[in-house]
Amino acid sequence: MPTKSTNVGGQGGKRPGAGRKKTAVKDKIESGVPPKEIKILDIPDVEGVEMPKPSSFLSAEQRDGGHLQAKEIYESTWEWLKRIGCASIISPQQVERYAMCAARWIQCEEFTSKMGFLSKHPTTGKPIPSPFVNIGIQYMNQAIRQWNEIYQIIKENCTIDYSTNNPQDDLMERLLNSRRNI
């Protein structure tokens, strides 16, 4: 009789984020899906949810004396979540992670703008690509992943229009404005 093998090492199976994304609750309601088939988290409405105080590392002084925009990104994201009624379903830590990644991406873009796309190799002295370009790409990818997690939770649970004036749109404006100040 063959024996059933055990899954060692956590291989196989469904991976987080794999597969088709769920349809937005707002779209389900607009398309006429019966209310019994729509799953919405049963979270009681909490009026006056105050923004949790941002962690101090979001506004820590930078080594070059520059300003890290993470606290402002956190606050604008939280205000947007509150405005669309989703502040109680997104954890403050998740918003902090998004804000930090987005702010670091902007910071890397500022350094790239100041110093250029090329650097000098430490031993040979020949030109090499600036490390800030790759670091910036990594932070941008992390910020996008964090934003997609937040947005997916909103999409699955928000019944009002959440697509206008979202912080992700504001992020590009912040980047462009920071370049004007260089």
Backbone hydrogen bonds, N-H to C=O, Kabsch-Sander energy under -0.5 kcal/mol:
donor,donor_aa,acceptor,acceptor_aa,energy
8,V,6,T,-1.0
18,A,15,R,-2.1
25,V,155,K,-2.1
26,K,158,C,-0.7
28,K,24,A,-2.2
29,I,25,V,-2.6
30,E,26,K,-2.2
31,S,27,D,-1.9
32,G,28,K,-0.5
32,G,29,I,-1.0
33,V,28,K,-2.3
37,E,34,P,-1.9
38,I,35,P,-1.0
39,K,37,E,-0.6
40,I,38,I,-0.6
43,I,41,L,-1.7
47,E,45,D,-0.6
49,V,46,V,-0.7
50,E,48,G,-0.6
58,L,55,S,-1.6
59,S,56,S,-1.5
60,A,57,F,-0.7
62,Q,66,G,-1.1
65,G,62,Q,-1.7
68,L,66,G,-0.5
71,K,58,L,-1.2
71,K,68,L,-0.5
73,I,69,Q,-2.2
74,Y,70,A,-2.8
75,E,71,K,-2.6
76,S,72,E,-2.5
77,T,73,I,-2.4
78,W,74,Y,-2.7
79,E,75,E,-2.5
80,W,76,S,-1.9
81,L,77,T,-2.5
82,K,78,W,-2.5
83,R,79,E,-2.4
84,I,80,W,-1.9
85,G,82,K,-0.9
86,C,81,L,-3.1
87,A,81,L,-0.8
89,I,86,C,-1.3
90,I,86,C,-0.7
94,Q,91,S,-0.5
95,V,91,S,-1.7
96,E,92,P,-2.4
97,R,93,Q,-2.4
98,Y,94,Q,-2.1
99,A,95,V,-2.7
100,M,96,E,-2.7
101,C,97,R,-2.3
102,A,98,Y,-2.6
103,A,99,A,-2.5
104,R,100,M,-2.5
105,W,101,C,-2.0
106,I,102,A,-2.1
107,Q,103,A,-2.4
108,C,104,R,-2.5
109,E,105,W,-2.2
110,E,106,I,-2.3
111,F,107,Q,-2.2
112,T,108,C,-2.4
113,S,109,E,-2.2
114,K,110,E,-2.3
115,M,111,F,-3.0
116,G,112,T,-2.2
119,S,128,I,-3.3
121,H,126,K,-3.0
125,G,121,H,-1.3
128,I,119,S,-2.6
130,S,117,F,-3.2
133,V,130,S,-1.2
134,N,130,S,-0.8
135,I,131,P,-2.3
136,G,132,F,-2.2
137,I,133,V,-2.0
138,Q,134,N,-2.2
139,Y,135,I,-2.4
140,M,136,G,-2.6
141,N,137,I,-2.5
142,Q,138,Q,-2.2
143,A,139,Y,-2.7
144,I,140,M,-2.4
145,R,141,N,-2.3
146,Q,142,Q,-2.6
147,W,143,A,-2.8
148,N,144,I,-2.7
149,E,145,R,-1.9
150,I,146,Q,-2.1
151,Y,147,W,-3.3
152,Q,148,N,-2.2
153,I,149,E,-1.7
154,I,150,I,-2.1
155,K,151,Y,-3.0
156,E,152,Q,-2.0
157,N,153,I,-0.8
157,N,154,I,-1.0
158,C,154,I,-2.9
169,D,166,N,-1.1
170,D,166,N,-1.4
171,L,167,P,-1.6
172,M,168,Q,-0.9
173,E,169,D,-1.0
174,R,170,D,-2.3
175,L,171,L,-2.2
176,L,172,M,-2.4
177,N,173,E,-2.6
178,S,174,R,-2.4
179,R,175,L,-1.4
180,R,176,L,-1.1
181,N,177,N,-1.0
182,I,179,R,-0.9
